[in-house]
Amino acid sequence: MAATLAPRVANSRRVLQVITPSHMSGAEMQLVRLTRKLRARGHEMPVLVKHDSPAIEHMLEQGMSVDRARIGGKVNFMAISRIARAARQHHVDLVQSTLSTASWWTGWLEAFGGPKSVGHVQGFTSARWHRRQSHLLAVSGAVRDDLVAQGIPRERITVLMNALEADEYRPQRDPLAVRAEFGADATTPVVGTFAHLSVKKGYRELFAAMPQILAAVPNAQFWIMGRGPLRDELEQAARAGGYLKQVRFAGFRRDACDVMNAIDVMALPSHREPCALAYIEAALLAKPIVACRAGGAPESIADGETGILAPVGDSRAIGEAILTLLENRDFAARMGKAGHERAREVFSWSRFTTTLEGVWDRVLSER
């Protein structure tokens, strides 16, 4: 069982969280979980979301209470006053932003004499959106190094990897029932991918590797969870290659945890992943992972111990890594178990909240 964080009344903070999402994905779910954890520790954590975000519906379904305002767009100068109004209304000590537009406007608010701000940088982005913020939280050392290369002083950045624990990501359905839904049985080798269908997620390389995998394991299936612009291209590639019947395009699934629990290998060969929650989720479910040796993946995955890292863009190496795991089930199981144990330590909420509270204290103590 995951450790329970005891409420902490002493030195509690009021922190306005500002987020400008276009959809509900990893960063948004991380904010939902963060809000719950920090409220349980005695902090007040109001949330301000851009008024027309599709993510609001999902946040409400998660039991969140959110304020809405027209704060989207990087030329929307009224966003500054609207964030300032929310900060005054909630009497906050600090503002914490998620995503670049929210960081851009909270940084300007700070520059004009408003509350200090901390930017939670979830990906590789332009440092210009964060230059006016007091401090930045980078989801991996790779993201921190990218910001430093763009001129942000290293001392203004703290690496804070995403957190997730087993009790927050627990399957609800029998994996055999999930497999039956996809036309698979207990013996079917299944490779799952959980990500937006875009070039940077490595889908072209993954699909290029499928004939190689199927030549050795003809009954393998590939479950593709996600939506995106590559959907038609990938389907056409599978049809032209004669392996479309082995691919399942499932789109967005609210039961992604149940689906992931039913696969054998999680493959996400992104070109430069900052710190994918999918890697953490797979590890917590004891699934071995195939990824690429780039971005934050080497920090999330211990190569040869909890997964296999292939060179970026190398479809043959990606195929070989997947075959290694499909054809050596005992080895794959040991790798999955090691990933589970590592995830419980590296991605724990106790480590996350201790680090975050330390950043808040440091920022608020600086003149």
Secondary structure, 3 states (H helix, E strand, C coil): CCCCCCCCCCCCCEEEEEECCCCCCHHHHHHHHHHHHHHHCCCECCEEEECCCCHHHHHHHCCCCCEEECCCCCCCCHHHHHHHHHHHHCCCCEEEEECHHHHHHHHHHHHCCCCCEEEEECCCCCHHHCCCCCEEEECCHHHHHHHHHCCCCHHHEEECCCCCCHHHCCCCCCHHHHHHHCCCCCCCCEEEEECCCCHHHCHHHHHHHHHHHHHHCCCCEEEEECCCCCHHHHHHHHHHHCCHHHEEEEECCCCHHHHHHCCCEEECCCCCCCCCHHHHHHHHCCCCEEEECCCCHHHHCCECCCEEEECCCCHHHHHHHHHHHHHCHHHHHHHHHHHHHHHHHHCCHHHHHHHHHHHHHHHHHCC
